[in-house]
Amino acid sequence: MIEETETIEEFLLHRSADVEEAVRKAAAAEILPRFRHLAEDEVDQKSGPHDLVTDADRLAERRLTEALGALLPGSLVVGEEAVHANPATYEAIQGDTPVWIVDPVDGTRQFVHGDAGFCTLVAFAHRGTVLASWTYAPVRDEFATAVRGRGAFLDGERLFAGPPAPGRDLTVATSHPDYTTPDQKRALRALWTDGVAPRPCGSAGLEYLAVARGELDAVAFSWEAAWDHAAGLLLVEEAGGAHLTLTGEPFRVTGANALPFTAARDAATARRVAELLRTSG
């Protein structure tokens, strides 16, 4: 709970460990016990065969909603599964009330297939600005955190993405074609060019972590659901990276972005990828 003399920023700095504990507990209780042990009736489709949801998603989000709401009474939680049930709840991101943005299992398809490439994402936003983020890969036991203006960390070690090494192709993780419009497909196709090595993306949260670690040069995504991007974009920013939409503006977690957009390990790489997307978009 925020004390009367404490700002939101101070609360996040002082209570980040409590958020981390809530994330770890939710994963330990609801996600890890079901990893590679999902029953057939614990998996459902939402909008199609590639858009899956499991009991782990629903129950972990419920647990996180209770825990995060208790940490900051009066705050709201915008979770992927709650928004699927009631889309109007997404509008809270644009309001004045502090908001927790939650993706309980980012990379549900990987989770269902028994692949360790999934994570839990939590971000905290106020008036459209993401102020803190938590990224947890439970099978790998890797935990990344960021507080705006305070840096990005992985398991307590500071992250610095740094510029790509000169003289090699840029590695870029891109949206799956099934989730793009014809115009977005054309824009993303521009990345298949000399000097760039694109590949399909996995869990968005883990791709952002790879950028922040300097293991991946950039991502190029065509959708803007805040639970997929809020945590990772702050992590990349605080590691020294940058993000740009097709219009050359930073990505807005409140929406209405010109898509596709990119996030990269440094500003020069972000500009290069955005220019490729823009000239063919």
C-alpha positions as CSV (number, residue, x, y, z in Angstrom):
1,M,0.0,0.0,0.0
2,I,1.2,3.5,-0.8
3,E,1.8,5.7,2.3
4,E,0.5,9.2,2.3
5,T,4.0,10.7,1.9
6,E,5.1,8.1,-0.8
7,T,4.9,8.7,-4.6
8,I,3.9,5.9,-7.0
9,E,7.5,5.8,-8.2
10,E,8.8,5.4,-4.7
11,F,6.3,2.7,-4.0
12,L,7.4,0.7,-7.1
13,L,11.0,1.0,-6.2
14,H,10.4,-0.1,-2.6
15,R,7.9,-2.9,-3.4
16,S,9.3,-4.4,-6.6
17,A,10.5,-7.4,-4.6
18,D,6.9,-7.9,-3.4
19,V,5.7,-7.9,-7.0
20,E,8.4,-10.4,-7.9
21,E,7.3,-12.6,-5.0
22,A,3.7,-12.5,-6.2
23,V,4.7,-13.5,-9.7
24,R,6.9,-16.4,-8.5
25,K,4.1,-17.7,-6.3
26,A,1.5,-17.5,-9.1
27,A,3.8,-19.5,-11.4
28,A,4.7,-22.0,-8.7
29,A,1.1,-22.6,-7.8
30,E,-0.7,-22.5,-11.2
31,I,1.8,-22.7,-14.1
32,L,4.7,-25.0,-13.3
33,P,2.5,-27.9,-12.0
34,R,0.7,-27.9,-15.3
35,F,3.8,-27.6,-17.5
36,R,3.9,-30.8,-19.6
37,H,1.0,-32.2,-17.6
38,L,-2.0,-30.4,-19.2
39,A,-5.1,-32.4,-19.5
40,E,-7.1,-32.1,-22.7
41,D,-9.9,-30.3,-21.0
42,E,-7.5,-27.7,-19.6
43,V,-6.8,-26.2,-23.1
44,D,-9.2,-24.1,-25.1
45,Q,-9.1,-22.0,-28.3
46,K,-10.1,-18.3,-28.2
47,S,-10.1,-16.8,-31.7
48,G,-8.6,-19.8,-33.6
49,P,-6.2,-22.8,-33.5
50,H,-3.2,-20.6,-32.8
51,D,-4.8,-18.5,-30.1
52,L,-4.9,-20.9,-27.1
53,V,-5.8,-20.4,-23.4
54,T,-5.3,-22.9,-20.6
55,D,-6.4,-23.3,-17.0
56,A,-2.8,-22.1,-16.1
57,D,-3.5,-18.8,-17.8
58,R,-6.8,-18.2,-16.1
59,L,-5.8,-19.3,-12.6
60,A,-2.5,-17.6,-12.6
61,E,-4.1,-14.3,-13.8
62,R,-6.8,-14.7,-11.0
63,R,-4.1,-15.2,-8.4
64,L,-2.0,-12.2,-9.7
65,T,-5.1,-10.0,-9.8
66,E,-5.7,-10.6,-6.1
67,A,-2.1,-10.2,-5.1
68,L,-1.3,-7.1,-7.1
69,G,-4.6,-5.4,-6.1
70,A,-3.7,-6.1,-2.4
71,L,-0.3,-4.5,-2.9
72,L,-1.8,-1.3,-4.1
73,P,-5.4,-0.9,-3.1
74,G,-7.4,1.2,-5.6
75,S,-5.3,0.1,-8.5
76,L,-6.8,-1.8,-11.4
77,V,-5.6,-5.0,-13.2
78,V,-5.8,-5.3,-16.9
79,G,-5.2,-9.0,-17.7
80,E,-5.3,-10.7,-21.0
81,E,-7.9,-13.3,-20.0
82,A,-10.1,-10.8,-18.2
83,V,-10.1,-8.5,-21.3
84,H,-11.0,-11.5,-23.5
85,A,-14.1,-12.0,-21.2
86,N,-14.9,-8.3,-21.1
87,P,-13.1,-6.1,-23.7
88,A,-14.3,-2.9,-22.0
89,T,-11.8,-3.5,-19.1
90,Y,-8.9,-2.7,-21.5
91,E,-9.9,1.0,-21.4
92,A,-8.5,1.3,-17.9
93,I,-5.0,1.7,-19.4
94,Q,-6.0,5.1,-20.7
95,G,-7.4,6.4,-17.4
96,D,-6.0,8.1,-14.3
97,T,-6.0,5.1,-12.1
98,P,-2.8,3.1,-11.7
99,V,-2.9,-0.1,-13.7
100,W,-1.2,-3.4,-13.5
101,I,-1.0,-5.0,-17.0
102,V,-0.8,-8.8,-16.8
103,D,0.0,-11.6,-19.3
104,P,-0.1,-14.8,-17.1
105,V,1.4,-17.0,-19.7
106,D,3.1,-15.2,-22.6
107,G,3.8,-17.9,-25.2
108,T,0.8,-20.1,-24.4
109,R,1.3,-22.1,-27.6
110,Q,4.8,-23.0,-26.4
111,F,3.5,-23.8,-23.0
112,V,0.9,-26.2,-24.4
113,H,3.5,-27.9,-26.5
114,G,5.8,-28.5,-23.6
115,D,8.4,-25.9,-24.7
116,A,10.1,-23.9,-22.0
117,G,9.9,-20.7,-24.1
118,F,7.2,-18.9,-22.2
119,C,7.0,-16.4,-19.4
120,T,4.8,-14.4,-17.1
121,L,4.7,-10.6,-17.7
122,V,3.6,-7.8,-15.3
123,A,3.9,-4.1,-16.0
124,F,2.7,-1.1,-14.0
125,A,1.4,1.9,-15.8
126,H,0.0,5.3,-14.8
127,R,-1.6,7.8,-17.1
128,G,-0.3,5.9,-20.2
129,T,3.3,5.6,-19.0
130,V,4.8,2.3,-18.1
131,L,6.8,2.8,-14.9
132,A,7.9,-0.7,-14.0
133,S,8.0,-4.2,-15.4
134,W,8.6,-7.8,-14.3
135,T,9.4,-10.7,-16.7
136,Y,9.7,-14.2,-15.3
137,A,10.7,-17.3,-17.3
138,P,9.8,-19.9,-14.7
139,V,11.2,-23.1,-16.3
140,R,14.5,-21.3,-16.9
141,D,14.3,-19.5,-13.5
142,E,15.2,-16.2,-15.0
143,F,13.7,-13.0,-13.6
144,A,14.1,-9.6,-15.3
145,T,12.9,-6.3,-13.8
146,A,12.9,-2.6,-14.7
147,V,11.9,0.6,-13.0
148,R,11.7,3.7,-15.2
149,G,14.9,5.7,-14.8
150,R,16.5,3.0,-12.6
151,G,17.8,0.5,-15.2
152,A,17.0,-3.0,-16.3
153,F,18.2,-6.1,-14.4
154,L,18.3,-9.8,-15.0
155,D,18.6,-11.9,-11.8
156,G,20.1,-8.8,-10.1
157,E,22.7,-8.0,-12.8
158,R,22.4,-4.8,-14.8
159,L,21.4,-5.2,-18.5
160,F,23.1,-3.2,-21.2
161,A,22.0,-4.1,-24.7
162,G,24.6,-2.1,-26.6
163,P,24.8,-1.6,-30.4
164,P,25.1,-4.7,-32.7
165,A,28.6,-5.8,-33.8
166,P,29.4,-4.2,-37.1
167,G,29.7,-6.2,-40.3
168,R,27.1,-8.8,-39.6
169,D,23.4,-9.2,-40.5
170,L,20.8,-7.7,-38.0
171,T,18.8,-10.5,-36.3
172,V,15.2,-9.5,-36.1
173,A,12.2,-11.5,-34.7
174,T,9.0,-10.7,-36.5
175,S,5.3,-11.3,-36.2
176,H,3.7,-14.5,-37.4
177,P,2.0,-13.9,-40.8
178,D,-1.3,-15.2,-39.5
179,Y,-1.6,-12.1,-37.3
180,T,-0.9,-9.4,-39.9
181,T,-3.0,-7.4,-42.4
182,P,-1.9,-7.3,-46.1
183,D,-0.3,-3.9,-45.6
184,Q,1.6,-5.1,-42.5
185,K,2.7,-8.2,-44.4
186,R,4.2,-6.0,-47.1
187,A,6.0,-3.8,-44.5
188,L,7.4,-6.8,-42.7
189,R,8.5,-8.4,-46.0
190,A,11.0,-5.5,-46.4
191,L,13.1,-7.1,-43.7
192,W,13.9,-9.9,-46.0
193,T,16.8,-7.9,-47.5
194,D,20.6,-7.8,-47.5
195,G,22.0,-7.1,-44.1
196,V,19.0,-8.4,-42.2
197,A,18.3,-11.9,-40.9
198,P,14.6,-12.1,-39.9
199,R,12.9,-15.0,-38.1
200,P,9.5,-15.8,-36.7
201,C,9.0,-14.6,-33.1
202,G,8.3,-16.8,-30.1
203,S,7.1,-15.4,-26.8
204,A,7.1,-11.6,-27.1
205,G,8.3,-11.2,-23.6
206,L,11.3,-13.4,-24.1
207,E,12.1,-11.8,-27.4
208,Y,12.2,-8.4,-25.6
209,L,14.4,-9.9,-23.0
210,A,16.8,-11.2,-25.7
211,V,17.0,-7.6,-27.1
212,A,17.7,-6.2,-23.7
213,R,20.5,-8.8,-23.2
214,G,22.0,-7.9,-26.6
215,E,21.3,-11.4,-27.9
216,L,18.8,-10.2,-30.5
217,D,19.1,-7.0,-32.4
218,A,15.4,-6.1,-32.9
219,V,11.8,-7.2,-33.0
220,A,9.2,-6.1,-35.5
221,F,5.6,-6.7,-34.3
222,S,2.2,-6.0,-36.0
223,W,-0.1,-6.1,-33.0
224,E,-0.4,-3.8,-29.9
225,A,-2.0,-5.7,-27.1
226,A,-0.4,-4.0,-24.0
227,W,0.1,-7.2,-22.0
228,D,2.4,-8.5,-24.7
229,H,4.5,-5.3,-25.0
230,A,4.4,-3.1,-22.0
231,A,6.8,-5.1,-19.8
232,G,9.3,-5.8,-22.5
233,L,9.4,-2.3,-24.0
234,L,10.4,-0.8,-20.7
235,L,13.0,-3.5,-20.2
236,V,14.5,-2.7,-23.6
237,E,14.4,1.1,-22.9
238,E,16.1,0.8,-19.5
239,A,18.8,-1.5,-21.1
240,G,19.6,1.4,-23.5
241,G,17.3,0.4,-26.4
242,A,14.6,2.2,-28.3
243,H,11.3,1.6,-30.0
244,L,9.6,3.3,-33.0
245,T,6.3,2.9,-34.9
246,L,5.8,3.4,-38.6
247,T,5.4,7.2,-38.1
248,G,8.7,7.4,-36.2
249,E,7.1,7.9,-32.8
250,P,7.7,5.7,-29.8
251,F,5.1,2.9,-29.2
252,R,2.2,4.0,-27.0
253,V,0.8,1.5,-24.5
254,T,-2.5,3.3,-24.8
255,G,-2.9,2.2,-28.4
256,A,-3.6,3.8,-31.8
257,N,0.0,3.1,-33.0
258,A,1.0,3.0,-36.6
259,L,1.9,-0.7,-37.2
260,P,4.1,-2.6,-37.5
261,F,6.6,-1.2,-34.9
262,T,10.1,-2.1,-33.8
263,A,12.1,-2.3,-30.6
264,A,15.8,-2.6,-30.9
265,R,18.9,-2.7,-28.8
266,D,20.0,0.8,-29.7
267,A,18.4,3.9,-31.3
268,A,20.3,3.5,-34.6
269,T,19.1,0.0,-35.1
270,A,15.5,1.0,-34.3
271,R,15.7,3.8,-36.9
272,R,17.1,1.4,-39.5
273,V,14.4,-1.2,-39.0
274,A,11.7,1.4,-38.8
275,E,12.9,2.9,-42.1
276,L,12.7,-0.5,-43.8
277,L,9.2,-1.0,-42.5
278,R,8.1,2.5,-43.5
279,T,9.4,2.5,-47.1
280,S,7.5,-0.7,-47.9
281,G,4.4,-0.2,-45.7
